[in-house]
Amino acid sequence: MPSMTMIEAIRDAMDGAMSRDEDVVVFGEDVGYFGGVFRCTQGLQKKYGARRCFDTPISELGIVGAAVGMAAYGLRPCVEIQFADYVYPAYDQIVSEAARLRYRSAGQFTAPITIRMPTGGGIFGGQTHSQSPEALFTHVCGLKVVVPSNPYDAKGLLTSAIDDNDPVIFLEPKRLYNGPFNGYHDQPVKPWSKHALGEVPQEHYKLPLGEAAIRREGSELTLLTYGTMVHVAETAVEESGVDAEVIDLRTLLPMDFETITESVRKTGRCVIVHEATLTSGFGAELSALVQENCFHYLEAPITRVTGWDTPYPHAQEWAYFPGPERVGRALREAMEA
């Protein structure tokens, strides 16, 4: 089984989908000849031609709008928004058109669209290249929202997303593009290190949307997280000495309700970690879900560790980022409550 970075796994998923189904098309800004700003689509235009992998104007609204029309006529667009921060001009097309097409047509049309977006910090891009807008999409009926945390999951989940008959928002943590890290800015895992890679089967496989993964079993506390924060959480748990169960949600919508509630009812404590801002972040929905369904099992208040309620800073990116120290402190405080 070969080792891949997340970039390579994502490219492999699109390559496989395009080879199996001629209706799969890939397009977006600079994804063709250039291979994408992060090289996720490198080589696809050369292999499949400019009719199936092509560049678009700088118009996110136009990219998603064209994808909706293509999908209604039977194609399976897999489009790239160059950074998640740029998706806002296309938000109306996603919410009012793609997400509602099946409903408003009484099932006559579907929108098998995958919208890929690099998300979160990691490149010192400041407020316009580092946002985590996942909560904006989990509020929308008709969408599915996916955030992988490793190359194996990235390929399997993206393959499922492209095959899905409804629109999928596929958020790719750019801090993990070249491999996981331990959450400390001065100790990154180097891209050329074997530890930065994940084993990914070359053959076709899919991971079901809506199923979480238990990355670490534990008995004292449940830690709910996704994407980049999975690796931060694992480091924090190891350093804190708390026997926490780390759950990687993988799919935010639909959510794996059963895995979450079973774990919290077992451990009696819950800490939620994400990179997005605190107020109205996806952690608020998780907290409400746990409170409503596990209240009589809780032995301590539910805690959220998140980014701050400010624009994502440039020079102070690591002060904003919820690192292992902050997460570890929350774990210890939950155990003392």
C-alpha positions in Angstrom: 0.0 0.0 0.0 1.6 3.3 -1.1 2.1 6.3 1.2 0.5 9.6 0.1 0.1 13.1 1.3 -3.5 14.4 1.5 -2.8 16.3 -1.7 -1.9 13.1 -3.5 -4.8 11.2 -2.0 -7.3 13.9 -3.2 -5.8 13.9 -6.6 -6.0 10.1 -6.7 -9.7 10.2 -5.8 -10.5 12.6 -8.6 -8.3 10.6 -11.1 -10.2 7.4 -10.2 -13.6 9.1 -10.4 -12.8 10.6 -13.8 -11.5 7.2 -15.1 -14.6 5.4 -14.0 -17.2 7.9 -15.1 -17.0 10.1 -18.2 -19.6 12.4 -16.7 -17.2 13.6 -13.9 -15.7 17.0 -14.8 -13.2 19.0 -12.7 -13.0 22.8 -13.0 -12.1 25.9 -11.1 -9.5 28.7 -11.0 -6.1 27.5 -12.2 -7.0 23.8 -11.8 -6.2 22.9 -15.4 -2.8 23.6 -16.9 -1.4 24.9 -13.6 -2.8 21.9 -11.6 -4.3 24.1 -8.8 -2.7 26.5 -6.4 -1.9 23.5 -4.1 -1.4 21.1 -7.0 -4.4 18.9 -6.1 -5.4 18.6 -9.8 -1.9 18.4 -11.2 -1.8 16.2 -14.4 -5.6 15.7 -14.7 -5.9 18.0 -17.7 -3.1 16.3 -19.5 -4.6 12.9 -18.9 -8.3 13.7 -19.5 -8.2 16.8 -21.7 -9.3 20.3 -21.4 -13.0 19.4 -21.9 -13.0 17.5 -18.6 -10.5 19.4 -16.5 -10.4 23.1 -17.2 -9.8 26.6 -15.9 -12.5 29.1 -15.2 -12.6 32.9 -14.8 -12.2 34.3 -11.3 -15.9 34.0 -10.5 -16.9 31.7 -7.7 -20.6 32.5 -8.4 -20.0 31.5 -12.0 -18.1 28.3 -11.1 -20.9 27.0 -8.8 -23.7 28.3 -11.0 -22.3 26.4 -14.0 -21.9 23.3 -11.9 -25.6 23.4 -10.9 -26.6 23.6 -14.6 -24.2 20.8 -15.6 -25.5 18.6 -12.7 -29.1 19.1 -13.7 -28.2 17.9 -17.2 -26.5 14.7 -16.0 -22.8 15.6 -15.4 -21.0 15.2 -12.1 -19.0 18.4 -11.5 -16.2 18.4 -8.9 -15.3 22.0 -8.6 -12.6 23.8 -6.7 -13.0 27.1 -4.8 -9.3 28.1 -4.5 -9.7 29.1 -0.8 -12.8 28.6 1.4 -12.6 32.3 2.1 -13.6 33.0 -1.5 -16.8 31.0 -1.4 -19.1 33.7 -0.2 -20.0 35.1 -3.7 -21.2 31.6 -4.5 -23.1 31.1 -1.3 -26.5 31.9 -2.9 -25.9 29.4 -5.7 -25.0 26.8 -3.2 -27.9 27.5 -0.8 -30.7 28.6 -3.1 -29.9 26.4 -6.1 -27.7 23.4 -5.5 -29.0 22.5 -2.1 -32.7 22.8 -3.0 -32.7 21.4 -6.6 -34.0 18.0 -5.6 -36.6 19.4 -3.3 -37.9 22.2 -5.5 -38.2 19.8 -8.5 -39.9 17.0 -6.5 -37.0 14.7 -7.4 -37.0 15.4 -11.1 -33.5 16.9 -10.9 -30.6 16.3 -8.6 -27.4 18.2 -8.0 -24.5 15.7 -7.8 -21.9 18.4 -7.2 -18.8 18.3 -5.1 -17.4 21.6 -4.0 -13.8 21.3 -2.8 -12.2 24.1 -0.7 -9.0 24.4 1.3 -9.9 25.6 4.8 -8.3 26.8 8.0 -4.9 28.3 8.7 -1.5 27.0 7.9 0.0 29.3 5.3 0.0 32.6 7.3 -2.6 33.8 4.9 -4.3 36.1 7.4 -8.0 36.9 7.3 -8.7 36.2 3.6 -6.9 32.8 3.3 -7.5 31.1 6.7 -11.2 31.0 7.5 -13.1 27.9 8.6 -16.7 28.5 7.3 -18.1 25.0 7.9 -20.9 26.1 10.2 -22.4 28.2 7.4 -23.1 25.1 5.4 -24.2 22.7 8.2 -27.2 25.0 8.6 -28.4 24.3 5.1 -30.9 21.5 4.4 -29.8 19.5 1.3 -26.1 19.8 1.7 -23.5 17.3 3.1 -20.4 18.7 4.7 -17.2 16.6 4.9 -13.8 17.4 6.6 -11.1 14.7 6.3 -8.2 14.5 8.7 -5.8 12.1 6.9 -5.0 10.9 3.4 -6.8 7.6 3.6 -10.0 9.3 4.7 -9.6 12.1 2.1 -9.6 9.7 -0.8 -12.4 7.5 0.5 -14.6 10.4 1.5 -14.0 12.4 -1.7 -14.8 9.3 -3.8 -18.1 9.0 -2.0 -18.8 12.7 -2.3 -18.3 12.6 -6.1 -20.6 9.5 -6.4 -23.3 11.1 -4.2 -26.4 12.4 -6.0 -26.6 15.5 -3.8 -24.3 18.5 -3.3 -21.3 17.9 -0.9 -19.1 20.6 0.6 -15.7 19.0 0.9 -13.4 21.1 3.2 -9.7 20.2 3.0 -7.5 21.4 6.0 -4.6 23.0 4.2 -2.4 22.6 7.3 -2.6 18.8 6.7 -2.1 18.9 2.9 1.5 17.7 3.3 0.9 15.5 6.4 -0.3 15.7 10.0 1.6 17.5 12.7 1.5 17.7 16.5 0.0 21.2 16.8 3.2 23.1 17.8 4.4 25.7 15.4 8.0 25.1 16.1 7.8 21.3 15.7 6.0 20.6 12.4 6.2 17.2 10.8 8.3 17.7 7.7 6.5 16.9 4.4 9.3 14.5 3.4 9.0 12.6 6.7 7.4 9.2 6.5 5.3 10.2 9.4 3.8 12.9 7.3 2.3 10.3 4.9 -0.6 8.0 5.2 -1.1 4.6 3.6 -3.7 4.8 0.9 -4.8 1.9 -1.3 -4.3 2.4 -5.0 -7.6 0.6 -5.8 -11.0 2.1 -5.7 -12.7 2.3 -2.3 -15.2 4.5 -0.6 -15.9 5.6 3.0 -19.5 6.2 3.9 -20.6 9.8 4.5 -22.1 10.2 8.0 -19.8 7.9 10.0 -17.4 9.1 12.6 -14.1 7.4 13.5 -12.9 6.7 17.0 -9.2 7.6 16.7 -8.5 6.8 20.4 -10.6 4.9 22.8 -10.9 6.2 26.4 -13.0 6.0 29.5 -12.7 9.4 31.2 -13.8 12.0 28.7 -15.0 12.3 25.1 -13.2 14.7 22.8 -15.2 15.7 19.6 -13.3 17.2 16.8 -12.5 17.0 13.0 -9.9 18.0 10.4 -6.6 19.5 11.6 -7.8 19.4 15.3 -7.8 15.6 15.3 -4.0 15.6 15.4 -3.9 18.5 18.0 -6.3 16.6 20.1 -4.3 13.4 20.0 -1.2 15.3 21.1 -3.1 17.1 23.9 -4.5 13.8 25.2 -1.1 12.2 25.2 0.5 15.1 27.1 -2.3 15.6 29.6 -2.5 12.1 30.8 -6.3 12.1 30.5 -7.8 8.9 29.2 -9.9 10.6 26.6 -11.8 9.1 23.7 -11.0 11.1 20.5 -13.8 11.1 18.0 -13.0 12.3 14.5 -16.4 13.4 13.1 -15.3 13.3 9.5 -18.8 14.2 8.2 -20.4 17.2 10.0 -23.6 16.8 8.0 -25.1 14.2 8.2 -23.7 13.7 11.7 -22.9 10.4 13.4 -25.3 11.0 16.3 -25.0 7.4 17.6 -21.2 7.3 18.0 -21.2 10.7 19.8 -23.9 10.0 22.3 -22.7 6.4 23.0 -19.2 7.8 23.9 -20.4 10.7 26.0 -22.8 8.4 28.0 -19.9 6.1 28.6 -17.4 8.8 29.7 -19.6 11.4 31.3 -17.5 14.4 30.1 -17.2 16.2 26.8 -14.7 18.6 25.3 -15.3 20.0 21.7 -12.4 21.4 19.6 -12.4 23.2 16.3 -10.4 25.9 14.6 -13.3 28.2 13.6 -14.5 31.0 15.9 -16.4 30.2 19.1 -19.6 32.1 18.6 -22.1 30.1 16.4 -19.3 27.7 15.5 -20.2 24.0 14.8 -19.2 23.3 18.4 -22.3 25.1 19.6 -24.5 22.5 17.7 -22.4 19.7 19.1 -22.8 21.1 22.6 -26.5 21.4 22.3 -26.8 17.9 20.9 -24.8 16.4 23.8 -26.7 18.5 26.4 -30.1 17.4 25.0 -29.3 13.7 24.8 -26.7 13.0 27.4 -27.6 15.5 30.2 -28.2 12.8 32.9 -24.8 11.2 32.1 -22.7 14.3 32.4 -20.4 14.8 35.3 -18.9 18.1 34.2 -19.9 21.1 32.0 -19.4 20.7 28.3 -16.3 22.7 27.2 -15.4 24.2 23.8 -11.8 25.0 22.7 -11.8 27.1 19.5 -10.4 29.9 17.6 -11.0 33.4 18.9 -13.9 35.6 17.9 -11.7 37.8 15.7 -10.5 37.8 12.1 -7.8 35.2 11.6 -4.6 37.1 12.2 -1.5 37.0 10.0 1.6 37.5 12.2 -0.1 35.9 15.2 -1.5 32.9 13.6 -0.2 30.5 16.3 -1.7 32.7 19.0 -5.1 32.2 17.4 -4.7 28.5 16.6 -6.1 26.2 19.4 -2.9 24.3 20.1 -2.2 21.3 22.4 -1.7 23.5 25.5 -5.1 25.1 25.3 -6.8 21.7 24.6 -4.8 20.0 27.3 -5.8 22.6 29.8 -9.4 22.1 29.0 -9.1 18.4 29.4 -7.6 18.8 32.9 -10.2 21.3 34.0 -13.0 19.0 32.8 -11.5 16.2 34.9 -11.3 18.5 38.0 -14.9 19.9 37.6 
